[in-house]
Structure formats: structure tokens, C-alpha cells
Amino acid sequence: MDKYEHRKARKKLVITGADGKPASAKQVSVKLKDHKFLFGWGAFDVLEYTSAETEEKKERFSSRAKQWEALFNYGTLPFYWGLYEPSEGDVRKDRMMKCVDRMVNDGAKVKGHPLCWHTVCADWLLKYSDEEIMQRQLDRITREVSAFKGKVELWDVINETVIMPDFDRYDNAVTRLCRHYGRIPLIKSVFAAAKEADPNAILLINDFNTSENYANVIEKCLEAGVPIDAIGIQSHQHQGYWGAEKLENVLHRFERFGLPIHFTENTLISGKPMPPEIVDLNDFNPETWDSLPEFEEQQKNQLEEMYRILFAHPLVEAVTGWDLTDGGWLNAPSGILRRDGSPKPAYDMLSGLIKNEWSTEYSAVTDENGCFELYGFKGEYTLIIDGKEYFVMNDSKDSVEGLQLSER
């Protein structure tokens, strides 16, 4: 049995000529152009490229942006409030919009991360009362989601709610809100604001806590009518690979909700693992943290196992790696590109899966009724007939669609 059969669809295409008659015995070249499944990675290098203010920086990030675009159809961009609006009213919309436009024009889907989070929050909010902070939080969501409506199609609406009311490393506006209003009322309010601003956006709740505590939060949210479209799972594995058993246990824990599952932030390092006694990953600050050849091979193998398990699960709709290049978050060797931009074995492995093994390309000939079957992985296809290019979607089983050839 094909464990990826649920990722495929078949469509009967009826081809007619410009005169409306069946185009029999036509040679058709079929090729998957873009997956329906969201193969993503953090698009931070693309943002650095599009916002580069010097030729030196633009040159440095140019190849990284191209390597991102060559492989992924889905990218996460940073909308951290403290960086997006570092002082009140200083909104960095133009910088972000330039990057979003490039990605969308290239055919990628974009997710904004996150709209509400207690970390990298705007410090200037602390001068306001809880009620005033709440209004500004909701206004901020309306502003961002409205500004990028039709371009940013997915949002991490709220991030890491399990720890949010108990977070005590430093004072911040969002933890204040969570304590004042309660976790579920806060979640409901921010989701409502995002939904109103863009009813068609896909809205996620996201967390690094993959225990029953997170499942309980989701359950309470659904009972309260929170419009969660997908469950976000983080897996920053700086202390070692989860392994297949834990991965499958996590999937089992959250599949009970029947909602799409997105693995939103995946990290597998190609260097020595972070010591197991570290509780908060942010507390590990080595002077150097290098990528090593033996760990690069291990990273490749672990990442491949993880992707195969996730791609085989019917509820998983998106998988997003985090840092494209080493030296990003925590200075870790967490990328699939080295610091000099050269690809690691993991990059080549993913390219092989996405562009070859999990792709579709073949030739067909229409029958006497102008028919042939399009069968393969769900997504957008390119058809070449008589030297002309046509585009069709193949995303539902056993459907029928007509295609009329145009005059040359």
C-alpha cells in the first residue's frame, strides 16, 4: 500500500480543440508545478535580502534567497511586535511588504508569526493600563491582518499560551493581559480580531509545549468557540532528535481534534547537542557552535525520517524548518546551509524528496474522446500540448475537468 496515496489525486481531463471537437491522439507532457502540501522554511534570509540597504549585504543574502526560493513553497516571516513596531507608531510595514510581494509573486504562500506573544513584545506598551494594552493588542492584529490581506494567508495568532500566564523572566504586556483576562478569554479575543480582519485567513494557535497541557488548552478553546483552523507544533530539537516514537506520540495526542496539524518551527542541528540539563534553550550561549561533518550526515538522516513520518500523516498539512542558514537563533548550527551559504546534505536530501520522489512528471496521449487521466501528487500542474503551456489543479479525487485548447 502506498503510504502517500492520500497526498495524490486523479482527475479525468477532457481536451477539446479550439473548434470544440475532441482533441484525440494529443501528446501531453504532465509536470507538477507546485505542491498543495506546504513545504516551508523560515524566510528570514529572504527578508534580509529584500531589505538590504547596502550592496554588500544584498550580495551576501542573494544566494540564500535564491536557495530558499528554489526549494520551498511556503515561508514564515517575523511579525514580532517589538521588532515590527519598536517604538509606538514606528511600524515597519513597507520593509515587510516588499518581502511579502516578492514571495507571493514567486508563487509562495506566506505566514505571519506571531500576532500575540509575550516574548519580543513591545516594551513601550508597559506604560499603559491592562485595558489600554488589550485595545492596542486587538488594534495591532486588525492593522497587520488587514494590511496584508490577500497576501499573507496564514497567521500564528497567538504563541506559547501554555507558559504565557506563568512567564516570569521579565515583565511584558501580554503576560499581564493573560493574567488579567484569563488565558482562554485572551485567546478568544485575539482570534476574533484576526478572523474579523480576514475571514479567509488560516489562523493557528502555536506552542513548543507538546504535552497534554497544550491539548487541554486547545480543547477549552474549541469549547469556547475559538476559530482555530490549524494546530501549530514547534519542535526545536537542540538537545537531540525526538525520534520516531515521540514524533508519532505527539501526532497521536493532537490528531484527536481532527484539525489540520502544522509543524511550524523545526530545528535539527548538525553540531554537538545542547546539554540535557538546560531547561530554557535561551540559556545556552557557547562562544562557538560549529557544524561538523559527522553531525551533518546525522541531521540529514533524522530530518528525512521526520519528513517521511509527517508527510505520511493525513492531518499534517505543513512542515516548516526554522533557520535556513547556520548561526541564526541561539547561534546554533541549525540551518540546512552552512554559514558560508553552501548546502548541507540535508538541503540536498530535501530537494530530492520535494522535487523528485514526491513529484509527478510523465507523458500521456488523449484517447479518441480527447480524454486522459491526470494522476499524481496534489497541487498545480503544467501541461504542455502542441508546445503551449496550460495550468490545472489536481486536488480532489476522481474529478472531471474540461480543457479547451486555444488557437496558436
Beta strands, then each sheet from edge to edge (+ up, - down):
strand 1: 8-16
strand 2: 27-35
strand 3: 38-42
strand 4: 74-78
strand 5: 109-113
strand 6: 152-159
strand 7: 202-207
strand 8: 230-237
strand 9: 261-268
strand 10: 316-321
strand 11: 361-365
strand 12: 371-377
strand 13: 379-385
strand 14: 388-394
strand 15: 399-404
sheet 1: 12+ 1- 15-
sheet 2: 11+ 2- 13+ 14-
sheet 3: 3+ 4+ 5+ 6+ 7+ 8+ 9+ 10+ 3+
end
